[in-house]
Amino acid sequence: MTGVQTCALPIYELEVTTVTENKAAYTISFETLTPKLFESLYRSVGWESPCIDQIETALNNSYAKFVAYDGDKPVGMVRIIGDGGMSFYIKDYAVIPEYQSKGVGKALMQFLEDYIRNSMPKNWAVSLELISSKEAVAFYEKFGFEQRPCYWDGPGMFKMLR
């Protein structure tokens, strides 16, 4: 085919990285999120957890999953879903209450953004999207996220199916 540009995605291997934030060192681990750990972290922030089978399916179909540890203690998680080329969506971003506002969320965000940037060719631009709780809007704005609607776009939309 003429006029078709192809490119190969680089493989970004990453196991564990330690991020120092506010003089505390958190270890961010790639692909160690199990259904039981997910359920525990999910419930720690007051969310009603789906069943283990549904969690397992979601984790198996995630683009990437990260867990923040303080020593051996899991203190936060986030996962990314997306197409690997144009759009990524941040999902299930949770930090246990006693570690909120201590740099865990910031470390996870920096790690996931670095992961996406290092996973794609340098000349690509991708969208990174999420739905925020009202309490977390200011947190996400610190990382350059814009509220919807904005001057050029409509509001984000959401619907649960049962």
Backbone bond lengths (Angstrom), bond angles and torsions (degrees), N, CA, C in turn:
res aa  C-N    CA-C-N  psi(-1)  N-CA   C-N-CA  omega(-1)  CA-C   N-CA-C  phi
1 M - - - 1.454 - - 1.522 109.83 -
2 T 1.301 115.47 134.91 1.449 119.51 176.28 1.517 110.60 -89.99
3 G 1.307 115.41 147.31 1.453 120.57 177.28 1.513 114.92 78.53
4 V 1.310 118.21 4.32 1.460 121.02 179.81 1.519 108.67 -101.05
5 Q 1.293 115.83 124.81 1.467 121.22 179.34 1.520 108.57 -99.37
6 T 1.308 116.34 128.78 1.456 119.85 177.01 1.513 108.95 -114.32
7 C 1.282 115.82 154.27 1.454 120.68 176.85 1.514 108.57 -153.37
8 A 1.279 115.31 150.35 1.464 120.79 179.14 1.518 109.35 -102.32
9 L 1.306 116.51 137.75 1.465 120.65 176.16 1.521 109.15 -76.57
10 P 1.327 117.18 132.56 1.462 118.72 175.31 1.525 110.02 -70.91
11 I 1.291 116.07 151.74 1.458 120.42 176.75 1.522 107.26 -93.20
12 Y 1.324 116.08 126.19 1.452 122.12 -177.73 1.514 108.07 -108.16
13 E 1.297 116.01 103.97 1.464 121.38 179.83 1.520 108.91 -91.71
14 L 1.323 116.01 127.86 1.451 120.04 -179.24 1.510 108.16 -153.07
15 E 1.268 117.18 123.55 1.455 119.96 -179.66 1.530 111.57 -101.75
16 V 1.318 116.46 -63.47 1.459 120.13 -174.92 1.522 108.41 -142.21
17 T 1.302 116.23 136.21 1.450 121.67 175.75 1.517 108.07 -134.20
18 T 1.326 116.34 139.31 1.453 120.20 176.71 1.520 108.33 -101.17
19 V 1.312 115.83 127.40 1.456 122.83 -179.89 1.518 107.27 -114.39
20 T 1.335 116.90 126.49 1.458 120.73 177.70 1.520 108.42 -97.50
21 E 1.307 115.69 124.60 1.455 122.04 -177.92 1.521 108.11 -139.23
22 N 1.326 116.70 126.79 1.471 121.43 -179.90 1.529 111.29 52.46
23 K 1.318 116.26 41.06 1.465 123.85 178.67 1.525 113.65 67.60
24 A 1.331 117.42 6.98 1.461 120.92 175.01 1.519 107.67 -107.98
25 A 1.317 117.52 137.92 1.457 121.48 179.46 1.521 109.48 -101.55
26 Y 1.320 116.24 120.58 1.450 122.10 177.08 1.517 107.93 -112.59
27 T 1.306 116.05 135.76 1.458 121.30 176.41 1.517 108.25 -95.23
28 I 1.329 116.25 126.03 1.457 121.31 177.34 1.519 106.87 -102.88
29 S 1.312 115.37 122.23 1.454 121.58 -176.98 1.519 109.92 -110.08
30 F 1.302 115.97 136.43 1.454 123.90 -178.11 1.532 109.69 -96.50
31 E 1.322 116.37 128.63 1.473 123.08 173.63 1.530 114.33 64.54
32 T 1.333 118.84 33.18 1.467 120.86 176.13 1.526 112.24 -110.65
33 L 1.320 117.29 7.12 1.461 121.46 -176.68 1.536 109.85 -79.01
34 T 1.318 115.95 113.22 1.464 122.18 178.03 1.528 109.34 -95.57
35 P 1.324 118.13 162.43 1.469 119.50 177.25 1.527 113.20 -57.10
36 K 1.332 118.36 -41.96 1.473 121.04 -179.83 1.529 111.79 -65.68
37 L 1.337 116.68 -42.45 1.463 120.60 178.43 1.531 109.76 -65.93
38 F 1.321 116.91 -42.66 1.461 121.16 176.35 1.527 109.99 -55.25
39 E 1.338 115.89 -49.98 1.471 121.18 -178.72 1.527 111.13 -58.22
40 S 1.314 116.80 -43.17 1.460 121.57 -179.36 1.530 111.54 -64.35
41 L 1.324 117.54 -48.24 1.467 121.03 -179.87 1.530 110.84 -67.29
42 Y 1.295 116.91 -38.89 1.464 122.48 179.22 1.532 110.49 -60.55
43 R 1.317 115.87 -48.14 1.469 120.49 -179.78 1.527 112.74 -70.20
44 S 1.330 117.06 -26.25 1.470 120.29 -177.97 1.525 112.55 -61.76
45 V 1.340 116.74 -24.51 1.464 119.99 -179.96 1.535 112.17 -100.71
46 G 1.345 116.31 12.23 1.448 120.34 174.37 1.515 115.46 88.89
47 W 1.326 117.84 10.62 1.457 120.18 178.42 1.517 110.14 -88.15
48 E 1.315 116.69 144.78 1.467 121.83 175.06 1.522 108.35 -79.55
49 S 1.301 116.40 121.31 1.457 122.11 -172.79 1.528 112.63 -81.12
50 P 1.329 116.15 141.24 1.467 119.13 170.26 1.531 109.65 -66.88
51 C 1.327 117.84 172.73 1.460 120.81 177.48 1.537 109.96 -71.00
52 I 1.316 115.83 159.00 1.469 121.86 -176.64 1.530 111.96 -58.11
53 D 1.347 118.29 -40.03 1.465 120.17 179.33 1.528 111.45 -61.93
54 Q 1.330 116.81 -39.73 1.465 120.92 179.25 1.535 110.01 -68.51
55 I 1.326 116.94 -40.46 1.470 121.24 177.29 1.526 109.72 -61.75
56 E 1.329 116.77 -46.35 1.464 120.64 -179.20 1.534 111.46 -59.71
57 T 1.311 117.37 -43.22 1.463 121.44 177.30 1.525 110.54 -61.45
58 A 1.329 116.74 -45.40 1.464 120.99 179.78 1.529 111.33 -62.09
59 L 1.326 117.07 -44.82 1.463 120.05 -179.76 1.525 111.32 -64.94
60 N 1.329 116.97 -40.63 1.462 120.51 179.48 1.524 112.70 -64.34
61 N 1.327 116.99 -25.73 1.458 121.06 -178.49 1.526 113.76 -103.35
62 S 1.307 116.97 10.30 1.466 121.40 177.85 1.520 110.17 -78.85
63 Y 1.313 115.69 150.33 1.466 120.85 175.63 1.529 109.82 -70.17
64 A 1.329 116.70 -42.66 1.468 122.04 178.23 1.521 108.69 -159.89
65 K 1.340 115.43 154.50 1.464 121.82 -179.96 1.525 108.22 -136.62
66 F 1.335 116.11 138.93 1.461 120.92 -178.61 1.519 110.20 -132.54
67 V 1.329 115.94 143.29 1.459 122.20 175.73 1.518 107.90 -126.54
68 A 1.335 116.46 134.75 1.468 122.19 174.68 1.520 108.02 -97.39
69 Y 1.323 115.53 134.78 1.465 121.78 179.18 1.521 109.84 -122.35
70 D 1.309 115.44 143.69 1.459 122.71 167.10 1.527 104.00 -109.48
71 G 1.326 116.32 99.35 1.459 120.23 -169.82 1.521 108.18 67.46
72 D 1.333 116.50 -122.46 1.464 120.93 178.01 1.522 112.30 -95.36
73 K 1.325 117.58 -2.58 1.460 121.41 -174.72 1.534 110.77 -89.52
74 P 1.351 117.62 120.09 1.464 119.39 174.39 1.530 109.52 -71.17
75 V 1.348 116.52 127.42 1.460 120.21 -174.94 1.529 113.48 -122.77
76 G 1.319 117.61 -7.33 1.462 120.11 179.20 1.511 111.40 -169.26
77 M 1.332 115.20 163.74 1.457 120.72 179.24 1.516 109.50 -152.74
78 V 1.310 114.22 160.94 1.461 122.22 170.35 1.519 106.95 -159.79
79 R 1.319 115.16 149.10 1.457 118.10 173.87 1.513 109.06 -131.99
80 I 1.325 115.17 158.56 1.454 122.30 179.76 1.516 107.81 -119.34
81 I 1.322 115.81 133.06 1.448 120.61 169.54 1.524 106.79 -117.42
82 G 1.313 116.78 154.02 1.444 118.48 -179.91 1.507 113.35 164.06
83 D 1.329 114.83 -178.34 1.457 120.66 -174.96 1.527 113.68 -94.27
84 G 1.336 117.39 -4.87 1.454 120.69 178.32 1.512 114.37 77.64
85 G 1.323 117.31 2.98 1.452 119.07 -177.73 1.513 115.11 -134.99
86 M 1.326 117.70 -43.38 1.460 119.68 -175.28 1.520 114.09 -126.31
87 S 1.324 116.85 -25.27 1.456 118.53 -172.01 1.524 111.16 -143.10
88 F 1.331 114.69 133.45 1.466 122.06 175.98 1.520 107.66 -128.93
89 Y 1.315 115.41 146.55 1.460 121.20 -176.99 1.519 108.59 -129.19
90 I 1.318 116.51 127.73 1.463 122.23 178.12 1.520 108.26 -84.07
91 K 1.318 115.75 129.04 1.463 120.88 -174.93 1.519 110.01 -136.62
92 D 1.313 116.42 147.31 1.469 123.04 172.44 1.530 112.55 55.46
93 Y 1.318 115.66 49.16 1.463 123.26 178.71 1.516 106.85 -84.18
94 A 1.317 117.63 109.34 1.467 120.44 -176.02 1.525 110.44 -139.43
95 V 1.325 115.35 135.30 1.465 123.13 173.68 1.522 106.24 -126.05
96 I 1.349 116.49 129.08 1.465 118.49 -177.56 1.532 109.32 -58.40
97 P 1.331 116.70 145.42 1.466 120.83 -171.33 1.529 115.53 -50.83
98 E 1.334 118.86 -42.84 1.465 118.92 -176.43 1.529 113.36 -70.95
99 Y 1.338 118.26 -8.18 1.459 121.98 177.66 1.530 112.69 -109.85
100 Q 1.319 117.50 -0.15 1.460 120.06 177.37 1.524 109.72 -68.29
101 S 1.306 116.21 144.48 1.475 124.42 -178.21 1.524 112.33 66.27
102 K 1.329 117.30 24.99 1.466 121.74 177.69 1.524 112.04 -121.42
103 G 1.345 116.88 14.47 1.456 120.49 175.37 1.522 116.05 95.85
104 V 1.331 117.88 -3.86 1.466 119.86 -179.74 1.532 110.30 -66.78
105 G 1.319 116.87 -48.23 1.465 120.78 179.42 1.512 111.73 -60.09
106 K 1.324 116.83 -42.17 1.457 121.36 178.43 1.527 110.67 -62.70
107 A 1.332 116.88 -43.47 1.464 120.67 179.59 1.537 110.33 -62.95
108 L 1.326 117.41 -42.62 1.462 120.56 178.20 1.526 111.34 -63.04
109 M 1.331 117.51 -42.86 1.463 121.00 -179.34 1.529 110.81 -64.18
110 Q 1.329 116.85 -46.06 1.463 119.77 179.28 1.524 110.57 -61.25
111 F 1.312 116.48 -40.79 1.460 121.85 -179.16 1.530 110.96 -64.84
112 L 1.336 117.49 -47.29 1.461 119.29 -177.96 1.523 111.67 -67.95
113 E 1.347 117.75 -36.80 1.460 119.40 176.50 1.532 110.83 -65.20
114 D 1.325 117.76 -42.52 1.463 121.10 176.33 1.524 110.73 -61.33
115 Y 1.327 116.41 -41.19 1.455 120.90 179.37 1.527 110.77 -59.44
116 I 1.334 116.82 -48.19 1.470 120.37 -179.79 1.526 109.96 -63.95
117 R 1.328 117.61 -47.70 1.473 120.17 -179.52 1.525 111.89 -58.14
118 N 1.323 117.05 -40.61 1.458 120.93 -178.57 1.522 112.66 -79.21
119 S 1.326 118.28 -9.85 1.460 122.59 179.88 1.521 112.86 -92.48
120 M 1.319 117.39 -10.25 1.460 119.64 -174.93 1.525 110.95 -121.23
121 P 1.332 117.11 155.81 1.462 120.06 175.50 1.527 111.30 -58.26
122 K 1.310 116.07 148.37 1.476 121.92 -174.42 1.532 113.46 -59.21
123 N 1.316 119.15 -29.03 1.468 120.63 -176.16 1.529 113.38 -89.73
124 W 1.324 117.96 5.96 1.462 120.95 179.82 1.524 110.84 -91.54
125 A 1.325 114.81 149.89 1.466 122.10 169.80 1.529 106.33 -124.53
126 V 1.305 117.17 134.92 1.465 121.40 -179.03 1.521 109.41 -128.46
127 S 1.327 115.86 156.39 1.468 118.64 176.22 1.523 108.78 -91.93
128 L 1.319 115.33 140.73 1.459 123.34 176.08 1.520 106.11 -119.89
129 E 1.326 116.60 117.20 1.452 121.69 -169.64 1.525 111.01 -126.28
130 L 1.334 115.75 160.97 1.457 121.58 176.48 1.509 109.47 -165.58
131 I 1.315 115.22 165.94 1.462 121.68 168.12 1.519 105.66 -113.06
132 S 1.312 116.36 123.82 1.460 121.83 -176.34 1.517 111.62 -97.62
133 S 1.320 115.33 147.41 1.463 118.74 166.05 1.531 106.35 -72.13
134 K 1.326 116.91 158.99 1.470 119.99 -179.69 1.527 110.92 -59.44
135 E 1.322 116.62 -36.89 1.464 121.16 -176.61 1.529 112.86 -70.18
136 A 1.319 117.80 -21.39 1.470 120.62 -174.73 1.532 114.14 -101.53
137 V 1.325 118.26 1.59 1.466 121.11 -176.97 1.532 111.53 -55.50
138 A 1.318 117.74 -48.81 1.470 121.01 -178.25 1.527 111.06 -61.69
139 F 1.331 117.19 -37.19 1.467 121.22 177.30 1.525 110.28 -58.64
140 Y 1.332 117.46 -50.25 1.463 120.89 -177.78 1.529 112.10 -68.14
141 E 1.331 117.02 -34.51 1.467 120.03 178.21 1.532 111.15 -61.63
142 K 1.323 117.91 -31.42 1.469 121.05 177.30 1.519 112.14 -61.47
143 F 1.332 117.18 -22.63 1.462 122.44 179.73 1.522 112.48 -99.82
144 G 1.331 116.96 10.30 1.452 120.59 175.96 1.516 115.87 91.97
145 F 1.332 118.40 6.17 1.455 120.02 176.74 1.523 108.76 -73.03
146 E 1.336 116.03 144.37 1.461 122.43 178.60 1.520 109.97 -108.15
147 Q 1.320 115.55 143.23 1.456 120.02 174.88 1.524 109.09 -74.25
148 R 1.303 115.40 149.12 1.454 121.12 174.67 1.519 107.53 -111.52
149 P 1.287 120.93 140.91 1.453 124.03 -0.12 1.514 111.88 -76.48
150 C 1.306 114.88 155.38 1.463 120.60 173.21 1.519 106.47 -122.79
151 Y 1.314 116.84 -174.01 1.455 119.88 -173.80 1.525 113.31 -63.07
152 W 1.312 119.13 -20.11 1.468 120.21 -176.47 1.520 114.35 -119.62
153 D 1.327 118.76 3.07 1.453 119.92 -174.06 1.524 110.61 -146.44
154 G 1.299 117.19 157.32 1.460 122.65 177.34 1.512 111.74 -82.78
155 P 1.337 116.51 -179.05 1.464 120.27 -178.28 1.530 111.47 -73.41
156 G 1.326 115.34 154.85 1.454 119.32 170.24 1.519 108.28 -67.58
157 M 1.319 115.82 154.74 1.465 120.34 -176.87 1.523 108.86 -126.36
158 F 1.335 115.81 154.44 1.460 121.23 -174.95 1.522 108.75 -150.56
159 K 1.335 116.50 141.25 1.465 121.12 175.83 1.528 107.88 -152.77
160 M 1.316 116.77 133.48 1.466 121.93 175.04 1.523 108.88 -97.63
161 L 1.318 116.65 134.60 1.456 121.62 175.06 1.510 109.94 -108.53
162 R 1.290 117.48 137.91 1.467 122.17 177.61 1.510 109.05 -128.13
